[in-house]
């Protein structure tokens, strides 16, 4: 048994124990309570972080993280686990969209945050300093929000460090989700990109759509997370082989150019060709129709399902099969 105490803020777990509670995060204008489960295993091993609830209206990951926290037994754990089922309480409890009601900021665009910035930037900085830093592996659980169709996938970023990227790829494959979408660099303010820049193997897990509350989807994700923990040697391997996966790279995003009513002509998982009309934006004032064309061919992994859009609204994200590296 390791002698290391697992501590986050005011919450601690001794070796061989599990502690559940909340830790206050100071956001400048207010303080929010971050719910955490700390599982300090009875055996030495890596420290693994799992977060959910970075965005509001994404329920599958929140449900799965909570279920996983209840199931884990410290006596069977090698290493330490930090599970944060609601990383962004203002967005989860007071909003239903990707932006925070505190300041209109999408926290997954500002990691690793700014401790002297606005409330959401401060929250990102708190999460990064108290949870992400020090982790040996990180999984951030997301889902399609209330206005978003989505095909399940795992995402990660390439760093150029062969060993690091191989570890992250191995982690991504272990969840049993057949599609893996790879970012070709670590630019940007989302959680896994910022973690990758800090040298931490990190994955984005996207399961569920339309803000659905789906217990079966949550249970499947819990099973996938158990597979990931076995692959990371946090739990004892059951000898099962990983499922075959398909690798993709992002090729295009489609955004609205007008304000109006959105009528999509696709769903997540559809294959599209370059120049194809994938929907129309109708101006409710005069009935004018604006056709939306794809800038590239590929497969739509997520897209806007809501009726109302404004310029800059993301309508669809398209990926293509990853070219062979052999």
PABANU-608215 format. One record per residue (C-alpha): residue in one letter; x, y, z. Coordinates in Angstrom, 1 decimal. Each point is the difference from the previous one (the first is absolute). Layout:
BEGIN
SITE rest     c1     c2     c3
SITE    A      X      Y      Z
...
This chain:
BEGIN
SITE rest     c1     c2     c3
SITE    X    0.0    0.0    0.0
SITE    X    1.2    3.5   -0.8
SITE    X    0.5    2.5    2.8
SITE    X   -1.1    3.0   -2.0
SITE    X   -3.0    1.9    1.1
SITE    X   -2.2    1.1   -3.0
SITE    X   -1.0    3.6    0.6
SITE    X   -2.0    2.6   -2.1
SITE    X   -0.6    3.3    1.8
SITE    X   -1.8   -0.8    3.2
SITE    X   -0.8   -3.6   -0.9
SITE    X    2.3   -3.0    0.7
SITE    X    0.0   -3.8   -0.3
SITE    X    2.5   -2.2    1.9
SITE    X    1.5   -3.0   -1.8
SITE    X   -2.6   -2.8   -0.4
SITE    X   -3.0    2.4    0.4
SITE    X   -2.5    2.0   -2.0
SITE    X   -1.3    3.5    0.9
SITE    X   -2.9    1.9   -1.6
SITE    X   -0.8    3.6    0.6
SITE    X    0.5    3.5   -1.5
SITE    X    2.9    2.4   -0.2
SITE    X   -0.6    3.8   -0.3
SITE    X    1.4    1.8   -3.0
SITE    X    0.4    3.8    0.2
SITE    X   -1.1    1.7   -3.2
SITE    X    0.5    3.5    1.2
SITE    X   -3.6    1.2    0.0
SITE    X   -1.3   -3.2    1.6
SITE    X    1.1   -3.4    1.3
SITE    X   -1.3   -3.3   -1.5
SITE    X    0.1   -3.5    1.5
SITE    X    1.7   -2.6   -2.2
SITE    X   -1.2   -3.5    0.7
SITE    X    2.8   -2.6    0.2
SITE    X    0.5   -3.7    0.7
SITE    X    3.6   -0.9    1.1
SITE    X    0.9   -3.7   -0.3
SITE    X    3.4   -0.7    1.6
SITE    X    0.8   -3.5   -1.0
SITE    X    1.4   -2.7    2.3
SITE    X    2.8   -0.6   -2.6
SITE    X    2.5    2.3   -1.7
SITE    X   -0.8    1.2   -3.5
SITE    X   -0.7    3.1   -2.1
SITE    X   -2.2    3.0    0.8
SITE    X   -2.9    0.2   -2.4
SITE    X   -2.5    2.9   -0.3
SITE    X   -3.5   -0.3   -1.5
SITE    X   -2.1    3.1   -0.4
SITE    X   -3.6    0.6   -1.3
SITE    X   -2.4    2.9    0.0
SITE    X    2.4    2.4   -1.6
SITE    X   -3.1    1.1   -2.0
SITE    X   -3.6    0.3    0.9
SITE    X   -2.6   -2.3   -1.6
SITE    X    2.6   -2.9   -0.5
SITE    X   -1.4   -2.6    2.3
SITE    X    1.4   -3.4   -1.0
SITE    X    3.5    0.7    1.3
SITE    X   -1.3    1.5    3.3
SITE    X   -2.2   -3.1    0.6
SITE    X    2.9   -2.4   -0.9
SITE    X    2.5    1.8    2.1
SITE    X   -2.3   -0.1    3.0
SITE    X   -0.8   -3.7   -0.5
SITE    X    3.7   -0.8   -0.4
SITE    X    0.9    1.9    3.3
SITE    X   -2.6   -2.1    1.9
SITE    X    1.3   -3.3   -1.5
SITE    X    3.7    0.3    0.6
SITE    X    1.5   -1.9    3.0
SITE    X    3.3    1.4    1.3
SITE    X    1.2   -3.6    0.9
SITE    X    0.0   -0.8   -3.8
SITE    X    1.5    3.2   -1.2
SITE    X    3.7    0.4   -0.9
SITE    X    0.9    3.7    0.3
SITE    X   -2.3    3.0    0.5
SITE    X   -3.2    1.1   -1.7
SITE    X   -1.5    3.5    0.0
SITE    X   -3.6    0.1   -1.3
SITE    X   -1.7    3.4   -0.6
SITE    X   -3.5   -0.6   -1.3
SITE    X   -0.9    3.7   -0.2
SITE    X    3.0    2.1   -0.9
SITE    X   -2.0    3.1   -0.9
SITE    X   -2.9    0.3    2.5
SITE    X   -1.3    3.4   -1.3
SITE    X   -0.4   -1.4   -3.6
SITE    X   -1.4   -3.3    1.2
SITE    X   -2.4    1.1    2.6
SITE    X   -0.9    3.5   -1.2
SITE    X    0.3   -0.5   -3.7
SITE    X   -0.5   -2.6   -2.7
SITE    X    2.5    1.1   -2.6
SITE    X    3.7    0.1   -0.5
SITE    X    0.4    3.5    1.3
SITE    X   -0.1    1.0    3.6
SITE    X   -2.9    2.2    1.2
SITE    X    2.6    1.9    2.1
SITE    X    1.8    1.7   -2.9
SITE    X   -1.1   -1.7   -3.3
SITE    X    3.4   -1.8   -0.3
SITE    X    0.5   -3.5   -1.2
SITE    X    2.5   -1.4    2.5
SITE    X    1.2   -2.6   -2.5
SITE    X    1.5    2.9   -2.1
SITE    X    2.1    1.5    2.8
SITE    X    2.0   -2.8    1.6
SITE    X    2.4    0.1    1.9
SITE    X   -1.8    3.1    1.1
SITE    X    1.1    3.2    1.8
SITE    X   -0.1    0.3    3.8
SITE    X   -0.4    3.8   -0.4
SITE    X   -2.6   -0.1   -2.8
SITE    X   -3.8   -0.1   -0.1
SITE    X   -2.0   -2.7    1.9
SITE    X    0.2   -2.7   -2.6
SITE    X    3.7    0.6   -0.7
SITE    X    0.6   -0.2    3.8
SITE    X   -1.9   -3.3    0.1
SITE    X    2.1   -1.4   -2.8
SITE    X    3.1    1.0    1.8
SITE    X   -1.2   -1.6    3.3
SITE    X   -0.9   -3.3   -1.8
SITE    X    3.4    0.0   -1.7
SITE    X    2.0    0.8    3.1
SITE    X   -1.9   -2.3    2.4
SITE    X   -1.0   -2.9   -2.2
SITE    X    1.8   -0.2   -3.3
SITE    X    3.5    0.8    1.2
SITE    X    1.6   -3.1    1.5
SITE    X   -2.2   -2.4   -1.9
SITE    X    1.6   -2.9   -1.9
SITE    X   -3.0   -0.3   -2.3
SITE    X   -3.2    2.0   -0.5
SITE    X   -3.4   -0.7   -1.6
SITE    X   -2.5    2.8   -0.5
SITE    X   -3.6   -1.3   -0.6
SITE    X   -2.3    2.0   -2.3
SITE    X   -3.2   -0.6   -1.9
SITE    X   -2.2    1.6   -2.6
SITE    X   -1.8    2.8    1.6
SITE    X   -3.7    0.8   -0.2
SITE    X    0.3    1.5   -3.5
SITE    X    2.6   -2.4   -1.4
SITE    X    0.0   -3.3   -1.8
SITE    X    3.1   -2.1    0.5
SITE    X    1.6   -3.2   -1.0
SITE    X    2.0   -1.5    2.9
SITE    X    3.8    0.5   -0.3
SITE    X    3.2    0.3    2.0
SITE    X    2.3    2.9   -0.8
SITE    X    3.6    0.8    0.8
SITE    X    2.8    2.3   -1.2
SITE    X    3.3   -0.9   -1.5
SITE    X    3.0    1.6    1.7
SITE    X    2.8   -1.2   -2.2
SITE    X    1.5   -2.0    2.9
SITE    X   -0.2   -3.6   -1.2
SITE    X   -0.1   -1.6    3.4
SITE    X   -2.6    2.4    1.4
SITE    X   -2.2   -0.3   -3.1
SITE    X    0.2   -3.8    0.1
SITE    X   -1.1    0.0    3.7
SITE    X   -2.9    2.3   -0.8
SITE    X   -1.1   -2.0   -3.1
SITE    X    0.1   -3.2    2.1
SITE    X   -2.2    1.7    2.6
SITE    X   -2.5    1.2   -2.6
SITE    X   -0.3   -3.5   -1.5
SITE    X   -0.8   -1.6    3.4
SITE    X   -3.5    1.4    0.3
SITE    X   -1.6   -2.2   -2.6
SITE    X   -1.2    3.0   -2.1
SITE    X    0.6   -0.8   -3.6
SITE    X    0.7    3.6   -1.3
SITE    X    3.1    2.0    1.1
SITE    X    0.4    3.5   -1.4
SITE    X    3.6    1.3    0.2
SITE    X    1.0    3.6    0.2
SITE    X    3.3    0.6   -1.8
SITE    X    1.3    2.6    2.6
SITE    X   -0.6    1.2    3.5
SITE    X   -1.2    3.5   -0.7
SITE    X   -3.1    1.3    1.6
SITE    X   -1.6    0.5    3.4
SITE    X   -1.8   -3.3    0.5
SITE    X    0.9   -2.2    2.9
SITE    X    1.7   -2.9   -1.7
SITE    X    2.1    2.3   -2.2
SITE    X    1.2    2.0    3.0
SITE    X    0.8   -3.2    1.9
SITE    X    1.9   -1.4   -3.0
SITE    X    2.1    3.2   -0.1
SITE    X    0.8   -0.7    3.6
SITE    X    1.2   -3.5   -0.8
SITE    X   -3.0   -1.8    1.3
SITE    X   -1.7   -2.8   -2.2
SITE    X   -3.5    1.3   -0.3
SITE    X   -3.1   -1.0   -1.9
SITE    X   -3.4    1.5   -0.8
SITE    X   -2.9   -2.5    0.2
SITE    X   -3.2    1.0   -1.8
SITE    X   -3.1   -2.3    0.6
SITE    X   -3.7    0.8   -0.3
SITE    X   -1.8    2.8   -1.8
SITE    X   -2.9    2.5    0.3
SITE    X    0.5    0.4    3.7
SITE    X   -1.7   -3.4    0.5
SITE    X   -0.1   -1.7    3.3
SITE    X    0.8   -3.6   -1.0
SITE    X    0.9   -2.4    2.8
SITE    X    1.1   -2.7   -2.6
SITE    X    2.4    2.4   -1.6
SITE    X    1.4    0.9    3.5
SITE    X    0.4   -3.7    0.9
SITE    X    1.9   -0.6   -3.3
SITE    X    2.3    2.9    0.7
SITE    X    0.6   -1.4    3.5
SITE    X    1.0   -3.3   -1.6
SITE    X    2.3    1.9   -2.4
SITE    X    1.6    1.9    2.9
SITE    X    0.7   -3.3    1.8
SITE    X    1.8   -1.1   -3.2
SITE    X    2.1    3.1    0.1
SITE    X    0.9   -0.4    3.6
SITE    X    1.0   -3.6   -0.6
SITE    X    2.1    1.1   -2.9
SITE    X    1.7    2.6    2.2
SITE    X    0.6   -2.7    2.6
SITE    X   -2.2    1.7    2.6
SITE    X   -2.2   -3.0    0.0
SITE    X    1.1   -3.6   -0.6
SITE    X   -0.3   -1.1   -3.6
SITE    X   -2.7   -2.5   -0.9
SITE    X    2.0   -1.2   -3.0
SITE    X   -2.5    1.5   -2.6
SITE    X    1.4    1.3   -3.2
SITE    X   -0.7    3.5   -1.2
SITE    X   -2.6    0.6   -2.7
SITE    X    1.0    1.0   -3.5
SITE    X   -0.1    3.8   -0.5
SITE    X   -0.2    2.3   -3.0
SITE    X    2.1    3.1    0.1
SITE    X   -1.0    3.4   -1.4
SITE    X    1.3    3.5   -0.3
SITE    X   -2.0    3.2    0.0
SITE    X   -0.3    1.5   -3.5
SITE    X   -2.6    2.8    0.2
SITE    X   -2.5    1.8    2.2
SITE    X   -3.2    1.6   -1.3
SITE    X   -1.2    3.2    1.6
SITE    X   -3.1    2.2   -0.6
SITE    X    0.4    3.2   -1.9
SITE    X   -3.5    1.3    0.6
SITE    X   -2.4    0.4    2.9
SITE    X   -3.1   -2.1   -0.5
SITE    X   -1.7   -3.4    0.3
SITE    X    2.1   -3.0   -0.7
SITE    X   -1.3   -3.0   -1.9
SITE    X    2.7   -2.7   -0.2
SITE    X    0.0   -2.7   -2.6
SITE    X    2.3   -2.4    1.7
SITE    X    0.5   -1.8    3.3
SITE    X    3.2   -1.0    1.9
SITE    X    1.8   -2.9   -1.7
SITE    X   -1.1    1.0   -3.5
SITE    X    2.6    0.1   -2.8
SITE    X    0.0    3.2   -2.1
SITE    X    1.8    1.2   -3.2
SITE    X    1.7    3.3   -0.6
SITE    X   -2.5    2.6   -1.0
SITE    X   -3.0   -2.0    1.2
SITE    X   -3.0    2.0    1.4
SITE    X   -0.3   -1.1    3.6
SITE    X   -2.7    2.4    1.1
SITE    X   -1.6    3.3   -0.4
SITE    X   -0.3    3.2    2.2
SITE    X   -3.4    1.7   -0.5
SITE    X   -0.4    3.7    0.9
SITE    X   -3.3    0.1    2.0
SITE    X   -0.5    3.7   -1.0
SITE    X   -0.1   -0.4   -3.7
SITE    X    0.2   -3.8   -0.7
SITE    X    3.3    0.2   -1.9
SITE    X    1.8   -3.3   -0.1
SITE    X    3.8   -0.3    0.3
SITE    X    1.4   -3.4   -1.0
SITE    X    2.9   -1.4    2.1
SITE    X    2.6   -1.9   -1.9
SITE    X    2.8   -2.3    1.3
SITE    X    3.5    1.3   -0.6
SITE    X    1.4   -3.5   -0.1
SITE    X   -1.2   -3.6   -0.2
SITE    X    0.1   -2.5    2.9
SITE    X   -2.1   -1.1    2.9
SITE    X   -2.0    2.2    2.3
SITE    X    0.8   -0.7    3.6
SITE    X   -2.2    2.6    1.6
SITE    X   -2.2    2.8   -1.1
SITE    X   -2.6    2.6    1.0
SITE    X   -3.6   -1.3    0.6
SITE    X   -1.5    3.1    1.5
SITE    X   -2.2    2.2   -2.0
SITE    X    1.5    3.5    0.5
SITE    X    3.5    1.0   -1.0
SITE    X    2.1    3.1   -0.3
SITE    X    3.1    0.8   -2.0
SITE    X    2.9   -2.1    1.3
SITE    X   -2.2   -2.8    1.4
SITE    X    1.6   -3.3   -0.7
SITE    X   -2.2   -2.1   -2.2
SITE    X    2.1   -3.1   -0.7
SITE    X    3.4   -1.5    0.5
SITE    X    1.4   -2.3   -2.6
SITE    X    2.9   -2.5    0.2
SITE    X    1.7   -2.3   -2.6
SITE    X    1.8   -3.3    0.5
SITE    X    3.5    0.5    1.3
SITE    X    2.6   -0.7   -2.7
SITE    X    2.0   -3.1    0.6
SITE    X    3.4    0.7    1.7
SITE    X    1.5   -3.3   -1.1
